[in-house]
Amino acid sequence: MIDVLNKLWLGKDRENQAPSVLPVGIDDLPTHKGVYLKPSSQHMAYTDASDVNKDNLYYQWEIYPESKEKKEGGDKEAKPQVLTNLVMKNNGKSVSFKAPEEPGPYRLFVMVYDGKNHVANANAPFYVKK
């Protein structure tokens, strides 16, 4: 977003730009139609990212419960607590993870860092259902 605003306001690209990241996929499931996982089941997620400056990219994957706060219009919401011990193996562009034990809505996030204080992120919602 800052790169776009910089281009619009100043008429030029920043010297070093943030990476671009593609949407997150879970297994071979169409995430736009709803992903339902069984408690404690194992899965793979994936994305891809690029950087116009050819910086090395670093991927961080995290799982959070879906926010219970339903504010609107840019109102601040409290960030849910990250769920630990669910990301089993971070392979960069892909990750193996375990679904939470408790049924309910969750969200898998990936943050892609370029090592130059720039980050891009994407996420995919999923629902744990017995």
GIDA-V484608 format. One record per residue. N is the residue number from 0. RES is the residue in one small letter. SS is DSSP state (alpha for helix, beta for strand, coil for the rest). Layout:
N RES SS
N RES SS
//
This chain:
0 m coil
1 i alpha
2 d alpha
3 v alpha
4 l alpha
5 n alpha
6 k alpha
7 l alpha
8 w alpha
9 l alpha
10 g coil
11 k coil
12 d coil
13 r coil
14 e coil
15 n coil
16 q coil
17 a coil
18 p coil
19 s beta
20 v beta
21 l coil
22 p coil
23 v coil
24 g beta
25 i beta
26 d coil
27 d coil
28 l beta
29 p coil
30 t alpha
31 h alpha
32 k alpha
33 g coil
34 v coil
35 y beta
36 l beta
37 k coil
38 p coil
39 s coil
40 s coil
41 q beta
42 h beta
43 m beta
44 a beta
45 y beta
46 t coil
47 d coil
48 a beta
49 s beta
50 d coil
51 v coil
52 n coil
53 k coil
54 d coil
55 n coil
56 l coil
57 y beta
58 y beta
59 q beta
60 w beta
61 e beta
62 i beta
63 y beta
64 p beta
65 e coil
66 s coil
67 k coil
68 e coil
69 k coil
70 k coil
71 e coil
72 g coil
73 g coil
74 d coil
75 k coil
76 e coil
77 a coil
78 k coil
79 p coil
80 q coil
81 v beta
82 l beta
83 t coil
84 n coil
85 l coil
86 v beta
87 m beta
88 k beta
89 n beta
90 n coil
91 g coil
92 k coil
93 s beta
94 v beta
95 s beta
96 f beta
97 k beta
98 a coil
99 p coil
100 e coil
101 e coil
102 p coil
103 g beta
104 p beta
105 y beta
106 r beta
107 l beta
108 f beta
109 v beta
110 m beta
111 v beta
112 y beta
113 d coil
114 g coil
115 k coil
116 n coil
117 h coil
118 v beta
119 a beta
120 n beta
121 a beta
122 n beta
123 a beta
124 p beta
125 f beta
126 y beta
127 v beta
128 k coil
129 k coil
//
